[in-house]
Amino acid sequence: MKIRHVFSTPDVATARAAMDVARQAGVREDDLLLVARSDIELDDIPNEHKEADTDLAGAALRGAGYGGAAGLLAGLAAVVISPIGLTLAGAAATTLAGAIVGSWASALVGSSLPDPIRRKFDHEIKNGNILLLVDGSRELLAALEPRLVQAGATPLPYEETKMKA
């Protein structure tokens, strides 16, 4: 599993220098992302390093879970209530339908919400700082952090477990 850490840099030049340090330490290119104000992103950050700016994927996954659970409960309740005559296969179908509807509805809402990092560090972004997101093993990030600090990056209180890619 990979861990995600977030660092703040005062400008694009410092962010690029910190990225170079991370690359030299063995961080893969697709494990480095940048988050900034929209005017800075448009001008100075390449597309391959921009972090998604909505919570679409996370909201869709949460919606699938909640919708599936609601569909399962509705299906099981329908099985118990004999006049409806729903079978266990019908309960499975309502579970699937609940997951689909929950996913769709949550994705619509999630597409309008900023991602969790943007929400948590909104003040950093609004102040013009560039956030550097680094994914890696716990050991790699522990060894890398002092070098990133030396390059001008400030560690922020954020750690998220990512599935290995």
Phi, psi and omega in degrees: 000148177256155177245143176253127173244153181239135178233148177254137176234149186284341183201173183294322180299316179293321178299317178295320178297318178295322177297320178298319178299316180296317178299316180297333179276355177106009177284131180290154182302320182280002174258011179239124179226154179237145176229133180207175173301154184299324180292327178286318180299317183298322187269321196241348186249125178296148183304323184292347179251004179277135175279143176304138186257017174229169180258034185301306185295313180298318180293320179297318179294317178297319179296321178297319179294309181292318179295320178296318179296317179295318178297320178297313179299317179296318180295317179293322176296322179292327177294320182291324180279102189296326181300334179287322177072030179281136180270176176296327175296324176294322177296322177295321179295320178292328176297313179297316179298319178297319179296319181294311181295318179297318178298312182298311182295317180292324178297322177298316179291316182297331180291344179262355180258142174293154179294164186301325180292318177297322179293315184291322185247034181303320181297322178296315182294314180297331178281001177092005178285153177255127177268133176253120178258125182237125177255137178181180177290159180302319182294315180298314181294324178295321179286329185280327187307312179299326179290324177291322177298318178297329179280356176109004179270144179250123178293138177250154183285083180207132174212126180226137177278131179244147175286143182294135180264000000 
